[in-house]
Amino acid sequence: MNKLKTKAENLHAFFAPKSVAVVGATKKINKAGHVIFKNFVENKRRGVFKGEVFPVNPHEDSILGFQCYPSVTKIPVDLELVVVVVPAEIVPEIMEDAASKRVKAVVIISSGFSEIGNHELENKVLSIAKKAGIRILGPNCLGVYDSKTGVDMLFLPETKILTTGEEVIATPRPMPGNIAMVTQSGAFGVAALDYLTGRQIGVSKFVSFGNKCDVDEAEMLHYLLHDEETRVILLYIEDIKSGREFIKIAKEVAKKKPIVALKAGRTKAGARAAASHTGAL
């Protein structure tokens, strides 16, 4: 378990990074890159997110008042976390840049990998990460929401502008609480968050890991075991990578924190849907 504890400590950069770069940040308000970058900016202005945030886009000079950089390698400080929101074919190049920058963790929001049969591209990305000691969440995921640290990668805008010019709440974020949600399906996760928000049930952390080419449910459970903000864990999974390891860790975690798990893809139709959704078999 010591090895797992070290791994769990390595996951901390996903939830409380001292610095984060959003690759694919843009001024186009309908794009995921804009929404995610704006989430960090707004939470920083509110005093919730304490880290530094940097937009990366070679075609922009500045976004939301922040200087834009053409590459993560051009950012003048050490980076802990990189959020990637660019087309899949560009991701290996971004990973090489992250490796040279000695980034700790990368969240790949982008789709277009094993979920559509593009295993070679996903393996290439993972190979770069392993050589550099980078942890990956995703690809094809919604990333992380942490109610305490202000990390918010949900690319559904919190507010929207009406035709009257009035700004209204569009996708309210859940209040802080003690429930952590770990989900392989972003759509299921967002629906669950919406339900919890409507019922005023608080959330400590939300993790969507999509294709989970690197970080999986077993590691995340072990991380949450040591998370002081979490008392209960909700888990939605379409497949389990290492069944015995998962059961072993789940038994340890469940001694201290209840786990409520929903396993999808148990029927033939469900298995087909899961395979096309996150590449799960």
C-alpha positions in Angstrom: 0.0 0.0 0.0 3.0 2.3 0.4 3.4 2.4 -3.4 -0.2 3.3 -3.7 0.1 6.0 -1.1 2.9 7.6 -3.2 0.7 7.3 -6.3 -2.1 9.0 -4.4 0.1 11.9 -3.4 1.0 12.3 -7.0 -2.7 12.9 -7.8 -2.9 16.0 -5.6 -1.9 18.2 -8.5 -5.3 17.5 -10.2 -7.1 19.0 -7.2 -4.9 21.7 -5.8 -2.3 22.8 -8.3 -0.1 25.8 -7.6 -0.1 26.6 -11.3 -2.3 25.5 -14.2 -2.2 26.1 -18.0 -5.2 25.7 -20.2 -4.1 24.7 -23.6 -6.8 25.6 -26.1 -8.0 28.6 -24.2 -9.8 31.0 -26.5 -11.9 34.1 -26.7 -14.7 32.2 -28.4 -17.3 32.0 -25.6 -19.0 28.9 -27.0 -15.8 26.8 -26.9 -14.9 24.5 -24.1 -11.4 26.1 -23.9 -13.0 29.5 -23.1 -15.4 28.1 -20.5 -12.7 26.1 -18.6 -10.3 29.0 -18.6 -13.0 31.4 -17.4 -13.9 29.0 -14.6 -10.3 29.3 -13.2 -10.2 33.0 -13.8 -13.5 33.6 -12.0 -12.6 31.4 -9.1 -9.3 33.2 -8.8 -11.0 36.5 -8.7 -13.4 35.2 -6.0 -10.3 34.2 -4.0 -11.3 30.5 -4.2 -8.6 29.3 -6.6 -5.2 30.2 -5.1 -2.9 29.1 -7.9 -1.6 30.9 -11.0 -3.5 30.4 -14.3 -2.2 30.7 -17.8 -4.0 30.6 -21.2 -2.1 28.8 -24.0 -3.0 29.6 -27.6 -0.6 30.6 -30.4 -3.3 32.7 -32.1 -4.2 35.0 -29.2 -2.3 37.7 -27.4 -4.5 37.8 -24.3 -7.7 36.2 -23.0 -9.9 37.7 -20.2 -7.0 40.1 -19.3 -4.4 37.4 -19.0 -1.3 37.2 -21.2 -1.6 34.3 -23.6 1.4 32.0 -24.4 2.0 30.2 -27.7 3.2 27.1 -25.8 3.5 25.8 -22.2 7.3 25.9 -22.7 7.1 29.7 -23.0 5.4 30.1 -19.6 8.0 31.6 -17.2 7.1 29.7 -14.1 7.0 26.0 -13.1 3.7 24.3 -14.0 2.0 21.6 -12.0 -1.1 21.0 -14.1 -2.0 21.3 -17.8 -5.6 21.1 -19.1 -5.7 20.1 -22.7 -8.7 21.2 -24.9 -7.3 20.8 -28.5 -8.0 18.4 -31.3 -6.7 14.9 -30.6 -4.0 14.8 -33.2 -2.2 17.8 -31.6 -2.2 16.2 -28.1 1.1 14.3 -28.5 2.9 17.6 -29.3 1.3 19.2 -26.2 2.4 16.2 -24.1 6.0 16.6 -25.4 5.9 20.2 -24.3 4.5 19.3 -20.9 7.3 16.7 -20.5 10.0 19.2 -21.3 8.3 21.6 -18.8 8.3 18.9 -16.1 4.6 19.1 -15.5 3.2 16.8 -12.8 -0.3 16.2 -14.2 -2.3 16.6 -17.4 -6.1 16.4 -17.9 -7.0 15.6 -21.5 -10.6 16.9 -22.1 -10.2 16.2 -25.8 -12.0 13.2 -27.4 -11.0 11.2 -30.5 -8.9 8.4 -28.9 -9.7 4.8 -28.0 -13.4 5.5 -27.7 -13.4 5.7 -31.6 -10.8 3.0 -32.0 -7.8 5.3 -32.1 -5.8 3.2 -29.7 -2.5 4.1 -31.3 -2.8 7.8 -30.6 -3.9 7.2 -27.0 -0.9 4.8 -26.5 1.5 7.4 -27.9 0.2 10.0 -25.5 0.5 7.6 -22.6 4.0 6.5 -23.6 5.2 10.2 -23.5 3.6 10.7 -20.1 5.1 7.6 -18.6 8.6 8.5 -19.7 8.2 11.9 -18.2 6.5 10.8 -15.0 3.3 12.7 -15.8 -0.1 11.5 -14.6 -3.0 11.7 -17.0 -6.7 12.0 -16.4 -8.7 11.2 -19.5 -8.7 11.5 -22.4 -12.3 12.1 -23.4 -13.4 13.4 -20.0 -14.8 16.4 -18.1 -11.9 16.5 -15.7 -12.1 17.8 -12.1 -14.3 20.0 -10.0 -13.2 20.7 -6.4 -15.5 22.8 -4.3 -12.8 23.8 -1.8 -9.8 24.7 -4.1 -11.7 26.3 -7.0 -10.5 23.8 -9.6 -13.3 23.7 -12.2 -12.9 22.0 -15.6 -16.7 21.6 -16.3 -17.1 23.1 -19.7 -20.7 23.9 -19.1 -20.9 27.7 -18.5 -22.0 28.6 -15.0 -23.8 31.6 -16.4 -25.2 32.7 -19.8 -26.2 36.0 -21.3 -29.8 36.4 -22.4 -30.9 38.4 -25.5 -31.9 41.2 -23.1 -28.2 41.4 -22.0 -29.0 40.0 -18.5 -26.6 37.4 -17.1 -28.3 34.5 -15.4 -27.3 31.2 -13.8 -27.1 28.4 -16.4 -25.3 25.5 -14.8 -25.1 26.1 -11.0 -22.1 24.5 -9.3 -22.9 22.3 -6.3 -22.3 23.7 -2.8 -19.3 22.4 -0.8 -20.0 19.1 1.0 -18.6 15.7 1.9 -19.7 13.6 -1.1 -17.1 12.7 -3.8 -18.2 11.6 -7.2 -16.0 9.5 -9.5 -17.5 8.8 -12.9 -16.4 7.3 -16.2 -19.3 9.1 -18.0 -19.2 12.8 -18.1 -22.9 13.0 -19.1 -24.0 10.9 -16.1 -21.7 12.9 -13.9 -23.2 16.3 -15.0 -26.8 14.9 -14.6 -25.9 13.7 -11.1 -24.3 17.1 -10.1 -27.4 18.9 -11.4 -29.6 16.7 -9.2 -27.4 17.1 -6.1 -27.3 20.9 -6.7 -31.1 21.0 -6.9 -31.4 19.1 -3.7 -28.8 21.3 -2.0 -26.5 18.3 -1.4 -22.9 19.3 -1.2 -20.0 17.8 -3.1 -16.3 17.7 -2.1 -14.8 16.5 -5.4 -16.0 15.5 -8.8 -13.8 13.4 -11.1 -14.6 12.4 -14.6 -11.8 10.1 -16.1 -13.3 9.1 -19.5 -11.1 6.6 -21.2 -8.8 6.4 -18.1 -5.6 5.6 -20.1 -3.6 6.2 -16.9 -5.4 7.2 -13.6 -8.2 4.7 -12.9 -10.9 4.1 -10.3 -8.7 2.1 -7.9 -6.1 4.9 -7.6 -8.8 7.5 -7.2 -10.5 5.6 -4.5 -7.3 5.3 -2.6 -6.7 9.1 -3.0 -10.2 9.8 -1.6 -9.5 7.5 1.3 -7.0 10.1 2.6 -9.1 13.2 1.5 -10.3 14.9 4.7 -13.2 16.6 2.8 -14.7 13.4 1.6 -16.9 11.1 3.8 -18.9 9.2 1.1 -17.9 8.1 -2.4 -20.3 7.8 -5.4 -18.8 5.7 -8.2 -20.1 5.2 -11.8 -18.0 2.8 -13.9 -18.4 1.2 -17.3 -15.4 -1.2 -16.9 -12.8 -2.0 -14.3 -9.2 -2.2 -15.4 -7.7 -4.3 -12.6 -10.6 -6.1 -10.9 -8.6 -7.7 -8.0 -6.7 -4.5 -7.2 -9.9 -2.6 -7.3 -11.7 -5.0 -4.9 -8.6 -5.0 -2.6 -8.6 -1.2 -2.4 -12.4 -0.8 -2.2 -12.5 -3.1 0.8 -9.9 -0.9 2.6 -11.7 2.3 1.7 -15.1 1.0 2.6 -13.9 0.4 6.2 -13.7 4.2 6.7 -15.9 5.6 3.9 -19.1 4.1 2.3 -18.8 3.5 -1.5 -22.0 3.6 -3.6 -21.2 2.1 -6.9 -23.2 1.9 -10.2 -21.7 -0.5 -12.8 -23.0 0.1 -16.3 -22.6 -2.1 -19.4 -23.6 -5.4 -17.8 -26.0 -6.3 -20.6 -25.0 -6.9 -24.3 -26.6 -3.6 -25.3 -25.0 -1.8 -22.4 -21.6 -3.2 -23.2 -21.9 -2.0 -26.8 -22.8 1.5 -25.6 -19.9 1.6 -23.2 -17.4 0.5 -25.8 -18.4 3.3 -28.1 -18.7 5.8 -25.2 -15.3 5.6 -23.4 -13.7 2.7 -25.2 -14.7 0.4 -22.3 -14.9 -3.3 -22.9 
